[in-house]
Amino acid sequence: MIANNVDVRYENSSNVASKFLLTSAFYLVVVAIVGILLALMLVRPDIFPNSLNFIGLRAIHLQAVIFGWLSMALFGAYYHIIPRIVKTDLVSRKLGNLHYYLMHVAIAAVVVTLLMGQNTGREYNEPVWYLNIVVVFIWLIFFGNIMATIIKGRNNIPKFSPALIFMVLSALYLGINYLWSNFIPWTGVLQNLNVWTWAHNAVNGWFMFSIQGIFYYVVPKMTGLEGKDSPYPHFLTKLHFLAVAIFIPPSVLHHLLYNEAPVNNFWKYMGEWTSVGMLIPTFIWFYIILVLLRNSKKPLGLPGKFVVATMIFYVMNCVQGSLQSIRFVNDYTHATQWVVGHAHLALLGFISFGVFAFTYWILGRYYGADSYSVKLGNIHFWTVLVGFLGMFIPLTIAGLIEGSMRGEEFYTIRETILPYLNTRVVFGFVTLIAFTVYLMNIWKVITAARATGFKPQSTEITTYENVN
């Protein structure tokens, strides 16, 4: 049953945001399918025809995660939240829709070119140069629309809004990082560092920064604490921002800690200890969100389950990342399945659970709490939790085994860790089931949305809308 009270103040914003949020679920299933193909190819290299190239499929998997699943969902959250912070509807629905459709075109073009073998050979930066130009053009449309909305509503900007600060700087960081990594002709060690600057800062500067900004807006509303002038301590949120801003840029150096990397020891120490320093903002933000959840005045519901899981996986991810940035640990875990497990802990355990949380919450606001099935949502939560842990734990164990077998023959190591790789495949199918359930639930929302002409509804307008 769809609610009838349309919030016409944010009609442009809601129309565009809902499209991004609903469509992102489709790309998540694509990500899982390609991931399973890759996992199968690692345990049975001859299982598929040669036309299914591992390198090309891996590049598609990475680009679909970055742009198809996570960025589509984050764009949707931005289009929902930022206009409400500045109390001004999105300046241009047409530009928002152009952004939406161009994203599909660009993603399809990346997939086709990668399948054709057009690949830059740079990990995480695989799309060819002319597609990079398209990506920058799309980012300019997005960032221009958002900034024009903020400028239009500048008189309504709160004196202190960590949500707005984190989100705007994250969106700016996305563009700068992409330009830096794709349009400057680096060579040698600088090129290697440049690859990891994009990869690491896409996670930290775009995904993590965005999730933190989004949670600064969503969690106070979810907990019923939005009516307060300051639902979180200003000093800690400012310290959180400064610590992240200081530690993120140099921490990318931890990707070049391995002994063979021709990098001066000073820079290795810099990457090592700024990565450990990331634990400072980690525990500050964990404490802020934990206090909000503990003081909640409302039942947290399905989105709340994902928030709690997100925060646990966030701390796990940052502790593990800081740990493996210490050189003697890095020497042991470098280029092992431990790193693959860590990547999934970051992108699936932390970031994706956060996306599930705010997507369920925002869609509930648009279309009503009964627009999606809570039963299916709970099935989704438990299956994705089991599926993720069933992949992460075996990969971590396999990585530790690989580290202990350095110097032995490749095939000996492979045969030893093969049971763990097979386990990863099994639980990969569990995550695919979870994502399919999620898509089914989102499809229920899409069906209901079409019945109303794809016009999102607002089921709750709180006092916090007028404060932040």
C-alpha positions as CSV (number, residue, x, y, z in Angstrom):
1,M,0.0,0.0,0.0
2,I,1.6,3.3,-1.1
3,A,1.2,6.4,1.0
4,N,-0.7,9.3,-0.5
5,N,1.0,12.3,1.0
6,V,3.4,13.4,-1.7
7,D,6.2,15.7,-0.5
8,V,6.1,18.1,-3.4
9,R,8.9,20.2,-1.9
10,Y,11.4,17.6,-3.1
11,E,9.7,16.1,-6.1
12,N,12.7,16.4,-8.5
13,S,15.1,15.0,-5.8
14,S,12.8,12.0,-5.0
15,N,12.2,11.2,-8.7
16,V,15.9,11.0,-9.5
17,A,17.1,9.4,-6.3
18,S,14.6,6.6,-6.4
19,K,15.7,5.6,-9.9
20,F,19.3,5.2,-8.8
21,L,18.5,3.3,-5.6
22,L,16.1,0.9,-7.3
23,T,18.4,0.2,-10.3
24,S,21.5,-0.4,-8.2
25,A,20.0,-3.7,-7.0
26,F,20.2,-5.1,-10.5
27,Y,23.9,-4.3,-10.8
28,L,24.5,-6.0,-7.5
29,V,23.2,-9.3,-8.9
30,V,25.4,-8.9,-12.0
31,V,28.4,-8.3,-9.6
32,A,27.6,-11.6,-7.8
33,I,27.2,-13.6,-10.9
34,V,30.5,-12.5,-12.4
35,G,32.2,-13.0,-9.0
36,I,31.0,-16.6,-8.9
37,L,32.3,-17.2,-12.4
38,L,35.7,-15.9,-11.3
39,A,35.7,-18.1,-8.2
40,L,34.9,-21.1,-10.3
41,M,37.7,-20.3,-12.7
42,L,40.2,-20.3,-9.8
43,V,39.3,-23.8,-8.7
44,R,38.6,-25.2,-12.2
45,P,40.6,-23.2,-14.8
46,D,39.2,-25.3,-17.7
47,I,35.5,-25.0,-16.6
48,F,34.6,-22.3,-19.2
49,P,35.5,-21.7,-22.8
50,N,38.6,-19.6,-23.5
51,S,36.4,-16.8,-24.7
52,L,35.6,-16.1,-21.0
53,N,38.8,-14.5,-20.2
54,F,39.6,-14.3,-16.4
55,I,41.4,-10.9,-16.7
56,G,38.5,-9.3,-18.6
57,L,35.9,-10.8,-16.3
58,R,37.8,-9.6,-13.2
59,A,37.9,-6.1,-14.6
60,I,34.2,-6.2,-15.3
61,H,33.6,-7.4,-11.7
62,L,35.6,-4.5,-10.3
63,Q,34.0,-1.9,-12.5
64,A,30.5,-3.2,-11.8
65,V,31.2,-3.0,-8.1
66,I,32.6,0.5,-8.3
67,F,30.2,2.1,-10.7
68,G,27.2,-0.2,-11.2
69,W,26.4,-1.2,-7.6
70,L,28.0,1.2,-5.1
71,S,28.2,4.4,-7.0
72,M,24.6,4.1,-8.4
73,A,23.3,3.6,-4.8
74,L,25.5,6.5,-3.4
75,F,24.3,8.9,-6.2
76,G,20.7,8.0,-5.2
77,A,21.5,8.8,-1.5
78,Y,23.1,12.1,-2.5
79,Y,20.1,13.2,-4.6
80,H,17.8,12.4,-1.7
81,I,19.8,13.9,1.2
82,I,21.6,17.0,0.0
83,P,18.4,18.8,-1.2
84,R,16.8,18.1,2.2
85,I,19.8,19.5,4.1
86,V,19.6,22.8,2.2
87,K,15.8,22.7,2.1
88,T,15.8,23.2,-1.7
89,D,14.7,20.8,-4.3
90,L,17.2,19.5,-6.8
91,V,17.8,22.3,-9.3
92,S,17.5,20.1,-12.4
93,R,15.5,16.9,-12.7
94,K,16.5,16.7,-16.4
95,L,20.2,16.7,-15.5
96,G,19.6,14.2,-12.8
97,N,17.9,11.9,-15.3
98,L,20.6,12.5,-17.9
99,H,23.1,11.4,-15.3
100,Y,21.0,8.3,-14.6
101,Y,20.8,7.2,-18.2
102,L,24.4,8.1,-19.1
103,M,25.5,5.8,-16.2
104,H,23.8,2.8,-17.9
105,V,25.4,3.7,-21.3
106,A,28.8,4.1,-19.7
107,I,28.6,0.8,-17.8
108,A,27.5,-1.1,-20.8
109,A,30.3,0.5,-22.9
110,V,32.9,-0.5,-20.3
111,V,31.6,-4.1,-20.2
112,V,31.6,-4.4,-24.0
113,T,35.1,-2.9,-24.5
114,L,36.5,-5.1,-21.7
115,L,35.0,-8.2,-23.3
116,M,36.5,-7.1,-26.6
117,G,39.9,-7.0,-24.9
118,Q,40.3,-3.3,-24.8
119,N,42.0,-2.9,-21.5
120,T,44.6,-0.4,-20.2
121,G,46.3,-3.1,-18.2
122,R,46.1,-0.9,-15.1
123,E,44.3,-2.6,-12.3
124,Y,41.1,-0.8,-11.3
125,N,41.7,1.7,-14.1
126,E,40.9,-0.8,-16.9
127,P,38.5,1.3,-19.1
128,V,40.1,2.8,-22.1
129,W,40.9,6.6,-22.4
130,Y,37.8,7.7,-24.3
131,L,35.5,6.1,-21.7
132,N,37.4,7.9,-19.0
133,I,36.4,11.2,-20.7
134,V,32.8,10.0,-20.6
135,V,33.1,9.2,-16.9
136,V,34.4,12.7,-16.2
137,F,31.6,14.3,-18.2
138,I,29.0,12.3,-16.1
139,W,30.7,13.3,-12.9
140,L,30.6,17.0,-14.0
141,I,26.8,16.6,-14.5
142,F,26.3,15.1,-11.1
143,F,28.6,17.4,-9.2
144,G,27.3,20.5,-11.0
145,N,23.7,19.7,-10.2
146,I,24.5,19.0,-6.6
147,M,26.5,22.2,-6.2
148,A,23.9,24.3,-8.0
149,T,21.3,23.0,-5.5
150,I,23.5,23.8,-2.5
151,I,24.2,27.3,-3.9
152,K,20.5,27.9,-4.4
153,G,19.7,26.8,-0.9
154,R,22.8,28.4,0.7
155,N,20.8,30.6,3.0
156,N,19.3,27.4,4.6
157,I,22.6,25.6,5.2
158,P,22.9,24.7,8.9
159,K,25.9,26.2,10.8
160,F,27.3,22.8,11.2
161,S,26.3,19.8,9.1
162,P,28.8,16.9,9.0
163,A,26.5,15.1,6.6
164,L,26.9,17.9,4.1
165,I,30.6,18.4,4.7
166,F,31.4,14.7,4.3
167,M,29.2,14.2,1.2
168,V,30.3,17.3,-0.8
169,L,34.0,16.7,-0.2
170,S,33.6,13.0,-1.0
171,A,32.0,13.8,-4.3
172,L,34.7,16.4,-5.1
173,Y,37.4,13.9,-4.0
174,L,35.9,11.3,-6.5
175,G,36.4,13.7,-9.4
176,I,39.9,14.8,-8.4
177,N,41.0,11.3,-7.7
178,Y,39.7,10.1,-11.1
179,L,41.4,12.9,-13.0
180,W,44.6,12.4,-11.1
181,S,44.7,8.7,-11.8
182,N,43.6,8.6,-15.5
183,F,44.8,11.8,-17.1
184,I,48.4,12.3,-15.8
185,P,51.0,10.1,-17.7
186,W,52.7,8.6,-14.7
187,T,55.5,6.0,-15.2
188,G,57.4,3.5,-13.2
189,V,56.9,3.5,-9.4
190,L,54.7,6.6,-9.6
191,Q,52.4,4.7,-12.0
192,N,52.1,1.8,-9.6
193,L,51.4,4.2,-6.7
194,N,48.9,6.0,-8.9
195,V,47.0,2.8,-9.5
196,W,46.6,2.2,-5.8
197,T,45.8,5.8,-5.1
198,W,42.7,5.4,-7.3
199,A,41.8,2.0,-5.9
200,H,42.4,2.8,-2.2
201,N,40.9,6.3,-2.4
202,A,37.8,5.1,-4.3
203,V,37.1,3.0,-1.2
204,N,38.2,5.5,1.4
205,G,37.6,8.9,-0.2
206,W,34.4,8.0,-2.1
207,F,32.7,5.0,-0.6
208,M,33.7,5.4,3.1
209,F,33.5,9.2,3.2
210,S,30.1,9.0,1.5
211,I,28.7,6.3,3.9
212,Q,29.9,8.3,6.9
213,G,28.2,11.5,5.6
214,I,25.0,9.6,4.7
215,F,24.9,8.0,8.2
216,Y,25.3,11.4,9.9
217,Y,22.0,12.3,8.2
218,V,20.1,9.0,8.3
219,V,21.0,7.5,11.7
220,P,19.6,10.5,13.8
221,K,16.4,10.2,11.8
222,M,16.2,6.5,12.2
223,T,16.7,6.7,15.9
224,G,14.2,9.5,16.5
225,L,17.0,11.9,17.7
226,E,16.6,14.3,14.7
227,G,14.8,17.0,16.7
228,K,17.9,17.9,18.7
229,D,20.0,20.8,17.6
230,S,23.0,18.5,17.7
231,P,22.3,14.8,17.9
232,Y,26.1,14.2,18.0
233,P,29.0,16.1,19.6
234,H,30.4,18.8,17.3
235,F,34.0,18.4,18.7
236,L,34.1,14.7,17.9
237,T,32.6,15.0,14.4
238,K,35.2,17.8,13.6
239,L,38.0,15.6,15.0
240,H,36.7,12.7,12.9
241,F,36.7,14.7,9.7
242,L,40.2,16.2,10.3
243,A,41.7,12.8,11.2
244,V,40.3,11.2,8.1
245,A,41.4,14.1,5.9
246,I,45.0,13.9,7.4
247,F,45.4,10.1,7.3
248,I,43.7,9.0,4.1
249,P,46.1,10.5,1.4
250,P,49.4,9.2,2.6
251,S,48.0,5.8,3.8
252,V,47.8,4.6,0.2
253,L,51.6,4.1,0.4
254,H,50.9,0.9,2.4
255,H,50.3,-0.8,-1.0
256,L,54.0,-0.5,-1.7
257,L,55.4,-1.9,1.5
258,Y,56.6,-5.2,0.1
259,N,60.4,-5.7,0.0
260,E,60.7,-5.6,-3.8
261,A,59.0,-2.2,-4.1
262,P,61.7,0.4,-5.0
263,V,60.4,3.0,-2.6
264,N,62.4,5.0,-0.1
265,N,62.0,3.6,3.5
266,F,60.7,7.0,4.7
267,W,57.7,6.7,2.5
268,K,57.2,3.1,3.5
269,Y,57.1,4.2,7.2
270,M,54.7,7.0,6.2
271,G,52.3,4.5,4.6
272,E,52.7,2.1,7.6
273,W,52.0,4.5,10.4
274,T,49.4,6.7,8.8
275,S,47.5,3.5,8.1
276,V,47.7,2.6,11.8
277,G,46.6,6.2,12.5
278,M,43.4,5.5,10.6
279,L,42.2,3.7,13.8
280,I,41.7,7.2,15.4
281,P,38.9,8.3,13.1
282,T,37.6,4.7,13.0
283,F,36.8,4.5,16.7
284,I,35.6,8.1,16.9
285,W,32.9,7.4,14.2
286,F,32.1,4.1,15.7
287,Y,31.5,5.7,19.1
288,I,29.3,8.5,17.6
289,I,27.1,6.0,15.8
290,L,27.0,3.6,18.8
291,V,25.8,6.4,21.1
292,L,23.0,7.3,18.6
293,L,21.9,3.7,18.4
294,R,22.0,3.2,22.2
295,N,19.9,6.3,22.8
296,S,17.4,5.5,20.0
297,K,13.8,6.5,20.8
298,K,12.4,4.3,18.0
299,P,12.6,0.7,17.0
300,L,15.5,0.4,14.5
301,G,13.7,-2.2,12.3
302,L,15.3,-3.8,9.3
303,P,17.6,-0.8,8.3
304,G,18.9,-0.8,11.9
305,K,20.1,-4.4,11.6
306,F,22.2,-3.5,8.6
307,V,23.5,-0.4,10.4
308,V,24.7,-2.5,13.4
309,A,26.3,-5.0,11.0
310,T,27.9,-2.2,9.0
311,M,29.6,-0.7,12.1
312,I,30.9,-4.0,13.3
313,F,32.4,-4.8,9.8
314,Y,33.7,-1.3,9.6
315,V,35.8,-1.7,12.8
316,M,36.9,-5.2,11.6
317,N,38.0,-3.8,8.3
318,C,39.9,-0.9,9.7
319,V,41.6,-3.0,12.3
320,Q,42.6,-5.6,9.8
321,G,43.7,-2.9,7.3
322,S,45.9,-1.2,9.9
323,L,47.3,-4.6,11.0
324,Q,48.3,-5.6,7.5
325,S,49.9,-2.2,7.0
326,I,52.6,-3.1,9.6
327,R,55.5,-4.3,7.5
328,F,56.2,-7.6,9.2
329,V,52.5,-8.5,8.8
330,N,52.5,-7.2,5.3
331,D,55.5,-9.4,4.4
332,Y,53.4,-12.4,5.6
333,T,50.1,-11.5,3.9
334,H,51.1,-9.7,0.8
335,A,49.7,-11.2,-2.5
336,T,47.7,-13.9,-0.6
337,Q,44.0,-14.7,-0.3
338,W,44.1,-12.7,2.9
339,V,44.1,-9.5,0.8
340,V,41.1,-10.8,-1.3
341,G,39.3,-11.4,2.0
342,H,40.1,-7.9,3.2
343,A,38.8,-6.4,0.0
344,H,35.5,-8.2,0.4
345,L,35.3,-7.2,4.1
346,A,35.6,-3.6,3.0
347,L,33.3,-3.6,-0.1
348,L,30.7,-6.2,0.9
349,G,30.9,-6.4,4.7
350,F,31.3,-2.6,5.4
351,I,30.2,-0.6,2.4
352,S,27.4,-2.8,1.0
353,F,25.7,-3.4,4.3
354,G,25.7,0.4,4.8
355,V,24.1,0.8,1.4
356,F,21.4,-1.8,2.2
357,A,20.7,0.1,5.4
358,F,20.1,3.5,3.9
359,T,18.4,2.1,0.8
360,Y,15.8,0.3,2.8
361,W,15.4,3.4,5.0
362,I,15.0,5.9,2.1
363,L,12.6,3.7,0.1
364,G,10.6,3.2,3.2
365,R,10.3,7.0,3.5
366,Y,9.3,7.3,-0.1
367,Y,6.8,4.5,-0.6
368,G,5.8,3.5,2.9
369,A,7.1,0.9,5.4
370,D,5.1,-1.8,3.6
371,S,6.4,-1.0,0.2
372,Y,8.9,-3.8,0.6
373,S,8.6,-7.1,2.4
374,V,10.2,-7.1,5.9
375,K,10.2,-10.9,5.8
376,L,12.2,-10.9,2.5
377,G,14.4,-8.2,4.0
378,N,15.2,-10.4,7.0
379,I,15.9,-13.3,4.7
380,H,18.2,-11.0,2.8
381,F,20.0,-9.9,5.9
382,W,20.7,-13.4,7.3
383,T,21.7,-14.9,4.0
384,V,24.0,-12.1,3.0
385,L,25.6,-12.2,6.5
386,V,26.2,-16.0,6.2
387,G,27.3,-15.7,2.6
388,F,29.8,-13.0,3.4
389,L,31.3,-14.6,6.5
390,G,31.4,-17.9,4.6
391,M,33.7,-16.2,2.0
392,F,35.7,-14.0,4.3
393,I,36.8,-16.5,6.9
394,P,38.1,-19.2,4.4
395,L,39.9,-16.5,2.4
396,T,41.6,-15.2,5.5
397,I,42.6,-18.7,6.6
398,A,43.9,-19.5,3.1
399,G,45.9,-16.3,3.1
400,L,47.6,-17.2,6.4
401,I,48.4,-20.7,5.0
402,E,49.9,-19.1,1.8
403,G,52.0,-16.8,4.0
404,S,53.4,-19.7,5.9
405,M,54.3,-21.5,2.6
406,R,56.3,-18.8,0.9
407,G,59.0,-20.2,-1.3
408,E,57.2,-23.4,-2.0
409,E,56.0,-24.4,-5.5
410,F,52.8,-22.7,-6.8
411,Y,50.9,-25.9,-7.3
412,T,51.8,-27.2,-3.9
413,I,50.3,-24.0,-2.3
414,R,47.3,-24.2,-4.6
415,E,46.4,-27.7,-3.7
416,T,46.8,-26.9,0.0
417,I,44.3,-23.9,-0.1
418,L,42.0,-25.5,-2.7
419,P,39.4,-26.6,0.0
420,Y,39.1,-22.9,1.1
421,L,38.7,-21.7,-2.5
422,N,35.9,-24.3,-3.0
423,T,34.2,-23.1,0.2
424,R,34.4,-19.5,-1.2
425,V,32.5,-20.8,-4.3
426,V,29.8,-22.4,-2.2
427,F,29.2,-19.3,-0.1
428,G,29.4,-17.1,-3.2
429,F,26.2,-18.9,-4.3
430,V,24.7,-18.0,-0.9
431,T,25.5,-14.3,-1.4
432,L,23.9,-14.6,-4.9
433,I,20.8,-16.0,-3.3
434,A,20.8,-13.1,-0.8
435,F,21.2,-10.5,-3.6
436,T,18.5,-12.1,-5.6
437,V,16.1,-11.9,-2.6
438,Y,17.1,-8.2,-2.3
439,L,16.4,-7.6,-6.0
440,M,13.0,-9.3,-5.6
441,N,12.2,-7.0,-2.7
442,I,13.3,-4.0,-4.6
443,W,11.3,-5.2,-7.6
444,K,8.2,-5.2,-5.3
445,V,9.0,-1.5,-4.7
446,I,9.4,-0.8,-8.4
447,T,6.1,-2.5,-9.2
448,A,4.4,-0.3,-6.6
449,A,6.2,2.8,-7.9
450,R,4.9,2.2,-11.4
451,A,1.4,2.1,-10.1
452,T,1.9,5.7,-8.9
453,G,3.6,6.9,-12.0
454,F,7.0,6.4,-10.4
455,K,6.4,9.3,-8.0
456,P,7.9,8.7,-4.6
457,Q,5.9,9.5,-1.6
458,S,6.9,10.9,1.8
459,T,5.4,9.0,4.7
460,E,7.0,11.1,7.4
461,I,8.1,14.7,7.5
462,T,9.9,15.3,10.8
463,T,11.2,18.4,12.6
464,Y,14.7,17.4,11.7
465,E,13.8,18.2,8.0
466,N,13.6,21.8,9.2
467,V,16.8,21.7,11.2
468,N,19.2,19.8,8.9
